[in-house]
Amino acid sequence: MSLPQRARASAVCVHAGRLLCVRLRDPSTRVLQLFVPGGAIEPGEDPRAAAERETFEETGYRVLADPHLRRVARYEYVWDGTARAITTHFFRAQLSDPAAAPEPVTDVAYNEGTAWLPLVQVESALGFHAQILAAVTSLLDP
Protein backbone atom coordinates (compact mmCIF):
# COMPACT_ATOMS: atom_id res chain seq x y z
CA MET A 1 0.00 0.00 0.00
CA SER A 2 1.45 3.35 -0.97
CA LEU A 3 1.42 6.31 1.36
CA PRO A 4 -0.63 9.44 0.67
CA GLN A 5 1.51 12.02 -1.18
CA ARG A 6 2.00 15.58 0.01
CA ALA A 7 3.81 18.34 -1.89
CA ARG A 8 4.97 21.22 0.26
CA ALA A 9 7.36 24.16 0.35
CA SER A 10 9.38 25.71 3.18
CA ALA A 11 11.53 28.78 3.72
CA VAL A 12 14.97 28.63 5.34
CA CYS A 13 15.27 32.22 6.56
CA VAL A 14 18.34 33.34 8.50
CA HIS A 15 18.56 36.77 10.11
CA ALA A 16 21.17 37.99 12.60
CA GLY A 17 22.57 34.49 13.11
CA ARG A 18 19.21 32.91 13.84
CA LEU A 19 16.88 30.63 11.85
CA LEU A 20 13.18 31.49 11.57
CA CYS A 21 11.15 28.58 12.93
CA VAL A 22 7.62 27.81 14.00
CA ARG A 23 6.62 25.78 17.07
CA LEU A 24 4.20 23.03 16.04
CA ARG A 25 2.54 20.55 18.41
CA ASP A 26 1.43 17.26 16.84
CA PRO A 27 -2.32 16.96 17.56
CA SER A 28 -2.06 13.19 18.25
CA THR A 29 1.22 12.79 20.12
CA ARG A 30 1.21 16.29 21.68
CA VAL A 31 4.97 16.50 20.97
CA LEU A 32 6.16 20.07 20.37
CA GLN A 33 8.92 20.56 17.79
CA LEU A 34 10.49 23.37 15.82
CA PHE A 35 10.17 23.41 12.04
CA VAL A 36 11.13 25.89 9.37
CA PRO A 37 7.86 27.48 8.22
CA GLY A 38 6.12 25.83 5.31
CA GLY A 39 3.14 23.89 4.13
CA ALA A 40 1.13 22.54 1.25
CA ILE A 41 1.59 23.78 -2.28
CA GLU A 42 -1.86 24.74 -3.56
CA PRO A 43 -3.02 23.57 -7.00
CA GLY A 44 -1.37 25.71 -9.68
CA GLU A 45 0.89 27.43 -7.15
CA ASP A 46 4.63 27.78 -7.71
CA PRO A 47 6.65 26.15 -4.88
CA ARG A 48 8.57 29.40 -4.24
CA ALA A 49 5.31 31.34 -3.87
CA ALA A 50 4.00 28.62 -1.54
CA ALA A 51 7.08 28.93 0.69
CA GLU A 52 6.63 32.71 0.92
CA ARG A 53 2.87 32.44 1.57
CA GLU A 54 3.18 29.69 4.17
CA THR A 55 5.93 31.56 6.00
CA PHE A 56 3.70 34.63 6.26
CA GLU A 57 0.68 32.59 7.36
CA GLU A 58 2.63 30.70 10.04
CA THR A 59 4.95 33.43 11.36
CA GLY A 60 3.62 36.83 10.27
CA TYR A 61 6.94 37.58 8.55
CA ARG A 62 7.14 38.35 4.83
CA VAL A 63 10.09 36.67 3.15
CA LEU A 64 11.64 36.59 -0.30
CA ALA A 65 12.63 33.08 -1.36
CA ASP A 66 15.58 32.67 -3.72
CA PRO A 67 14.57 30.46 -6.68
CA HIS A 68 18.24 29.58 -7.27
CA LEU A 69 18.88 28.33 -3.73
CA ARG A 70 16.51 25.38 -3.44
CA ARG A 71 16.75 21.81 -2.21
CA VAL A 72 14.08 19.20 -2.86
CA ALA A 73 13.78 16.47 -0.24
CA ARG A 74 11.65 13.34 -0.40
CA TYR A 75 10.92 11.54 2.84
CA GLU A 76 8.25 9.86 4.94
CA TYR A 77 6.73 11.72 7.85
CA VAL A 78 4.04 10.92 10.39
CA TRP A 79 1.84 13.83 11.50
CA ASP A 80 -1.35 13.53 13.51
CA GLY A 81 -1.18 9.76 13.30
CA THR A 82 -0.94 9.57 9.48
CA ALA A 83 2.19 8.56 7.58
CA ARG A 84 2.72 10.43 4.31
CA ALA A 85 5.24 10.46 1.48
CA ILE A 86 6.43 14.07 1.49
CA THR A 87 8.17 16.10 -1.19
CA THR A 88 9.34 19.44 0.21
CA HIS A 89 10.90 22.28 -1.78
CA PHE A 90 13.16 24.10 0.69
CA PHE A 91 14.20 27.62 -0.37
CA ARG A 92 16.81 29.90 1.14
CA ALA A 93 14.93 33.09 2.01
CA GLN A 94 15.45 36.49 3.58
CA LEU A 95 13.14 38.85 5.39
CA SER A 96 11.59 41.22 2.86
CA ASP A 97 11.94 44.05 5.40
CA PRO A 98 14.26 43.19 8.31
CA ALA A 99 13.00 46.21 10.30
CA ALA A 100 9.31 45.27 10.00
CA ALA A 101 7.50 43.70 12.93
CA PRO A 102 5.63 40.49 12.13
CA GLU A 103 1.92 40.67 11.34
CA PRO A 104 -0.51 38.95 13.73
CA VAL A 105 -0.85 35.23 13.00
CA THR A 106 -4.18 33.42 12.89
CA ASP A 107 -3.18 29.88 12.02
CA VAL A 108 -4.15 26.39 13.15
CA ALA A 109 -4.35 25.60 16.87
CA TYR A 110 -1.24 23.41 16.79
CA ASN A 111 0.89 26.42 15.73
CA GLU A 112 2.30 27.64 19.05
CA GLY A 113 4.23 30.59 17.70
CA THR A 114 7.40 31.77 16.07
CA ALA A 115 10.92 31.11 17.34
CA TRP A 116 14.25 32.53 16.19
CA LEU A 117 16.64 29.61 16.68
CA PRO A 118 20.36 30.39 17.09
CA LEU A 119 22.25 28.64 14.27
CA VAL A 120 24.39 26.71 16.77
CA GLN A 121 21.18 24.98 17.95
CA VAL A 122 19.86 23.93 14.51
CA GLU A 123 21.28 20.41 14.61
CA SER A 124 19.90 19.62 18.07
CA ALA A 125 16.50 21.21 17.41
CA LEU A 126 15.91 19.77 13.92
CA GLY A 127 17.83 16.52 14.39
CA PHE A 128 14.59 14.61 14.93
CA HIS A 129 14.47 14.03 11.13
CA ALA A 130 17.66 13.46 9.12
CA GLN A 131 16.33 14.49 5.68
CA ILE A 132 14.75 17.70 6.97
CA LEU A 133 17.93 18.58 8.86
CA ALA A 134 20.11 17.88 5.82
CA ALA A 135 17.97 20.04 3.53
CA VAL A 136 17.86 22.94 5.99
CA THR A 137 21.57 22.86 6.82
CA SER A 138 22.48 22.70 3.13
CA LEU A 139 20.83 26.11 2.73
CA LEU A 140 22.28 27.84 5.77
CA ASP A 141 25.52 28.83 4.01
CA PRO A 142 24.76 29.09 0.31
Buried (B, 14 or more C-beta within 10 A) or exposed (E): EEEEEBBBBBBBBBBEEBBBBBBBBBEEEEEEBBBBBBBEBEEEBBBBBBBBBBBBBBBBBBBBBBEEBBBEBEBEBEBEEEEBBBBBBBBBBBBEEEEEEEEEBEBEEBBEEBBBBEBEBBEEBBEEBEBBBBBBBBBEEE
